[in-house]
Amino acid sequence: MDYDYLIEKKPLRALLLFALPMIVGNLFQQTYTMADSAIAGRYVGERALAAVGASYSLTNVFICVAIGGGIGASVVVSRYFGAKAFSEMKTAVFTALLSFLALSILLGGAGFFLSRPVMRLLNTPADVLDMAAVYLNIYFLGLPFLFMYNVLSAMFNALGKSRIPLYFLIFSSVFNIALDLWMVRGLHMGVEGVAWATLIAQGVSAALSFGVLLRTLAGLDGQESRLFDGRELLSMSGIALPSILQQSTVSIGMMLVQSVVNSFGYQALAGYSAAMRVESICIVPMSAMGNALSSYTAQNLGAGRAERVREGYRAAVGLVLVFGAVICAALELSGPWIARGFLGEDGTEAAVETAVGCLSFMGWFFCLIGFKMTADGVLRGAGDMKLFTAANLLNLTVRVLAAVTLAPVYGIAMVWTAVPAGWAVNWLISYGRYRTGKWENAGRRGKS
């Protein structure tokens, strides 16, 4: 496939070619947490599922920092790629990798020493706290692998080679599940085995991805590049920091809301954790369309073809409607079966009711997050970050305030009822900015 197909092919075809490998790849990436939760719940017990679920709200913040940072860096790389400035592009790639490696080491060390106090602050039930702390400590040891893999994937996407991360995700996901089963069922390592399996699979994938990226860069023209450039880091940070905030909005909200869920006991926590795993799968195609539109926007603005961006946005919205209809039908028809898949036949009625109630309600609203992410994708790809940042902060604020104030009074259902309200506020602001067309000027400034 030609590297410049995001610039040359018809918008719908270009976005599909780019997004489908990302969707499949992200679905496989979600099998890390899906496998961890399902295997823990079915073969260790409901408390183990609750422990992994309690940890997920914290670990997902770090995952989103890696993904958001990679997306932000990829916008700069995409612009250089669209302009055929390969020497500057390589410098930007190396700068991103070194910067995020250093950041991951710092965050991993902080997480290792602070995981138990943070879980206490989140009101984690005492009967799952020890298991959650064990899982988190091993997770944070492998944080550099997680960061490097996600940033490497973003670099491949910036080059229009979204199939390469897909291949590695398939490999690492299958490897992770095999290790999960061996360590949990064969070695009886419990939650510890779940965490070690994820660390090993991510480490191998990161090493292989790095080797392939070096080979890919060597095949591109361009003068000798530098390993680090402070100016490139500043340029990437201007986009990466708001992008990290956008990607982290959902996970930060989940972490803050987690203390509310935890107050309902480990059975409700287990059911909510199962539902959140399914939600993370449902968001994948919406997130992929937003990320694809970011690279599409950045490359086309870099090539001076701003008229294609609006065509691409309309095509992305149509795809979101299709994805949303399929997701809604699937959740409404199979919610109880999905919940039992995580909780096992011995899952308590309270856990199953919590999972099914959340999934049945949320199924109707995934189009809304798709609309939000496509509008966000154009703004991020253009480097138009001010209202983008404000919209995502307001999304987080609405969700947290509604859950914290209403759930203790009206029940746990208020936790997920608040979610579409936050998405709607975010979309209205981002879409309003898109309609003004001012993002195009931001893209021109970024190019210059």
N, C-alpha and C positions, 0 to 999 in steps of 0.2 A: 504494500500500500504506500502511495506517495505521502511524504511528510506534510505537504501543504494542502491536504484534502479539506481541512477546515476552512481554507480560504477559497478553494476552487469549486468544490462540489456543491450541489443544491443544499440549502440549509437543513431541510428535514433529513436528507440522506447523510449529510456530514455529521449532524448531531447523533443520529442513530448509530452510525459507524463508530463514533467516539464513545458514546454513552453505554452501549450494550456491553462491551467488555468490562467497563467500570461497574455496571450493575451486577453482572455475574460475579466479577471479582469481589465486590463488596459483600455480596451474599455469602460467598465462601469465607470472607474475612469474619463475618458475623458468626460463622460456625465455631470460631474460637469460643465465644461466650455462650453460644447455644449449646455446644457440646459440653462445656464446663458445667452449665446449669443442669442440663438434662441428665448427664451421667452422675453428677453429685446428687440430684434429687432422686433418681431411680435406684442407684446402687449404694448410696451412703445414707440418705434419709432427708426428710423435709427440713430438718434443722441445717443440714449441709447446704441445701438449696437456698435457705434464708441467709446463711453466712456469705455465700458467693454473691447473692443478690444485694446484700447490705454493702459489700465491697464494691459492687459494680458502679454505684453512683459516684464513688470517689475515683475509681480507676478510669471511668469514662471521661472525667475531666482531663486527665493526662492524655488519653487517646485523642481527644478533640484539640488539645494544644498541638499535638503532633500533626494531625490532619489539617487544622487551620493554618498552622505555620507553613506546611508544605504547599497548600493551595496559594497562600499569599506569595511565597517565593516563586511558585510556578507562573504567576501572572507576569513577573518581570522576565523570567526565562522565555515565556511564550512571546512576549513582545520582541525580544532580541531574535528569537527564531523566525517570527514573521517578517522581520526586517533583514534577515540573512546575516545578522551580525554575530557570527558564530564564536569569535574570540571572546567577546563580552559575555555571550551566553554561557560559555564554559566557566568563566570566572564567577558568574553568578551562581552556577550550580555548585562549584566547590565551596564558595562562601556559605551557601545555605547548609551544606552538609556539615562543615566544621562548626558552624554556629549552633546548629541544633544538636550536634553531638555533645558540645559543652553544656548546653542547656539541659539536656536529658540527664547528664551525670549529676548536675546540681539538684534537679528536681527529684531524681531517684534517691539520692542521699537524704534529702529532706523528708520524702515520703516514708522511707524505711524507718526513720527515728520518730516520726510523728503519727504514724498510722493508727496506733492504739488510742492515743488521746483524741484524735479526730473522730474515730468511731464512737468513742464515749460521748463526745459533743453531739453526735448525731442520734443519741439515744438508742444505740444498737442494743437489742435485747441481750441481757446478761448470758442467756443460755446459748447464744451463738457468737459472742464477742471473741472468745479465744480462737475459734476456727476462722473467723473473719481476719483476725490479726495475722495468723499464720499465712493465709492466702495472700494478704497484702504485702507482707515482708518479702516473700519470694517474687511476687509481681514486680516490686520496685527494684529488685536486683536486675531484672531483665528490661528495665525501662529504656536504656540506650538502644537495645535491639528494636524495640517497638518504635521509637522515634526514627531511627535510621530507615527502617522498612517503609514507614509512611511517607517520609520525605523523598526517599528514592522513588516510590510509586508516583508521587506528584511530579517529579522531574521527568519520568517517562511520559506522563500525561501531557506535560508541557511540550514535549517533542511530537505529540500526536501518536505515540506508540502505546496506547492504553491496553494493548493485548499482552504486553510483557508482564505487567503486574498481575494480570489475570492468571497467567500460567503459574506464576510463583504462588499466588493465593490458593489455587487448586492444590498444588503440591503441599503447601504448608498446612492447609486445612485438613487434608486427608492424614497427613503425618501427625497433626495435633490430636485428631480423634483416635488414631491408633495408639498413640502414647497415653492418652486419657484412659482408654479401656485397659491397657496393659498395667498402668500404674495403680488404677483404682480397683479394678476387678482382680487382676493377677497378683500385684504386690500389696494390695490392701493398704495403700498409702492415704486414702481418704482425700480431704481437701488439699493436703500437701501435694499429692500426686497430680491433681488437677492443675495446680499452679505451676509445677515443674514441667508438665507437658507443654503448657503454653509458652513458657520461657524458652525451652529447647527448640520448639517449632519456629518461633519468631527469630531466634538467633541464626538458625540455618538459613532461613529465607532472606534475612538481611544481608548475610555474607554473599550469598549467590547473586542477589539483586545488584549489589555494589560492583561485583565483577562484570556483570553484563552491561551496566551503565558505563563503566570505563571503556569497554569495547565499543559501545555505541558512539560515545563522544569522539573516540579516536577515528571513527569513520567519517566525521564531518570536517569540512574545510575550516580554515581560520588560522590566524597567527597564534603564537604561543600565548597561553592564558596564565593567569595568576591563581594561586591557591586561595587567596583571601584578599578582599578589597573592602575597606571600611565604608566607602561610598555606596557600594552595592548593598552592603548590609543595611545601611540607613534607608535606601530606596525600598528594599524588600520589607523592612520593618514597618514602613508607613502603610503597607497593604497587609502584611502578615498579622500585625497586632489586632486590627479590627476584624480580620478574618478569623483569628483565634477566638476572639470574643464571640463572633457569630456562631462558629462551630461549637463553642463551649456553652452557649446559652442554654440549650436543652439540658446538657449534663450538669451544669451548675445548678439549674433549677431543680433537677432531679435530686442532687445532693442536699440542697436546702430543704426540699420537701421530704426527703428521706426520714428526717427526724419526726415528721408528722406521721408517716406510714409506720415507723417503728413503734410508735406509741400504741398501735392497735394490736401488737403482739406478733410472735414469729409466724403464726399461721397466715395472717393477713399479709405479712411481709413476703412469705413464700409465694403466695398467689400473685401479689403485685410484681414480684421479681420475674415470675413466668410471663406475665403480661408485657413487661418492659422488654423482655427478650424478643417477643413477637413484634412489638412496636418498632424495635430497632431494625427488624427485617423489612417491615412495611415502609419505613422511611427511606430505605436504600435507593429505590428508583427515583424518588423525588430529589434526594441529595445528589445523586449522580447527574440528573438533568441540570441542577444548579451549578455543579462543578464543571460539567461539560460546557455550559453556556459561558462560564468564566473564561475558560481557555479559548473558546470560540470567539468571544468578544475581544479578548486581548490580542489574539492573532490577527483578526480582521482590522482592528484599529491600528495595530502595528504595520499592517500592509496598506493602510489608507483606504479601507473598504468599509466605512461605517454604515453604509446603506444596508449591508447584509446582516447587521446585528439585529435590527428590528424584524427582519424576516425570520431570523433564527429564534427570536423570542416568541413570536407567534407559533412557530412550529413546536417549540418546547412546551408551551401551554397546552396545545392539542395532545401531546404525548402524556402530559400529566393527567389530563382528563381520562384517558384510556387506562393508565395505571391505577388511578383512584377507583374507577368502577370495578376493576378486577379485584383489588384489595378488599373493597367493601363487601363484595359478594362472597369472597373466600372466608372472611371473618364471621359474617353473619351465618354462614352455613356450617362452619366447622369449629366455632369457638370452644365448646366443651371438649371436643376431641383433642384440640391443640393443648388445652390446659392439662388434660390427663397425660398427655405425652411428656410434659415436664414433671408433673407431680407424682406420676405413677398411680397404680390402682389403689394404693394405700393412702393417697392424698386426702387430707381432711376436707370436710364439706366447706368450711370457712375459706380455706385456701382456694378451692375450685370456684366458689361463688365470687370471690374477689377477682380472680383472673378473668372469668367469663364476663362479669359486669364491666370491667375495664375495656376488654376487647370489643364487646358488642357496641359500646358507646363510641369508641374511638374510630371504628371502622368507617363511619360516615364522614369523617373530617380529614382524611389524608390528602384529598385534593387541595385543601386549604394550605397545608404546609408545602405542597408542590408549587402552588402559586407564589407563595412567599419565597421559596428557594430560587425559582427562576428569575423573579425580579431582583433578588439579592445577587444572583449570578451575573447579571448584566452590570450592576453597579460595581461589584467587586472586580470584574474583568476590566472595567474602564478605570479603576482606581478612584472611583467617586465614593469616598468612605464615610463622610460625616453623617449624613442621614441614615446610611446603612448601619452605622454603629448605634445611633440613637434608637432606631427601630428595633434592633435586637436587644438592647438594654430594656426597652419598654416591654417587649415580649417577656423577658425574664421577670420583670417586676410584677406584671399582671398575674403570671402563673403562680409565683411564690406568695404574693399577698392573698390571692383568692384561696389557695390551698391552706395556708397557715391560719387564716381567720375563719374560714367556713368549715373545714373538715372536722375540727374538734366539736363543732356544734351540730352539723348536719350529717356527719359520717364520712367514711373514707372515699366515697364516690366523688366528693368535691375535689379530691386530688386530681382526678383525670378530667373532670368537667371543666376545670380552669384552663386546660391545655389549648383547646381550639380558640378560646378567647385571646390568649397571647399570640397565637399564630395569626389571627385575623388583624390585630392591631399592627403587627410587624408588616404584614402584606400591604395594608392600606398605605402605610408610610413609604415603603420601598416602591410600590407600584406608582404612587403619586410622583415620586422623584423620577422614575423611569419615563412617565408621561411628559414631563417637562422637557426632556431631551438634553438637559444640562450635563448629564453624564458624558456625552460625546466630547464636550470641551475638556472635561477632566482627562479623558483618554488621550486627547491631543497633547495636553501638557505632559502626560506621562511619557508619551512617545518622544517628545522633544527633550 
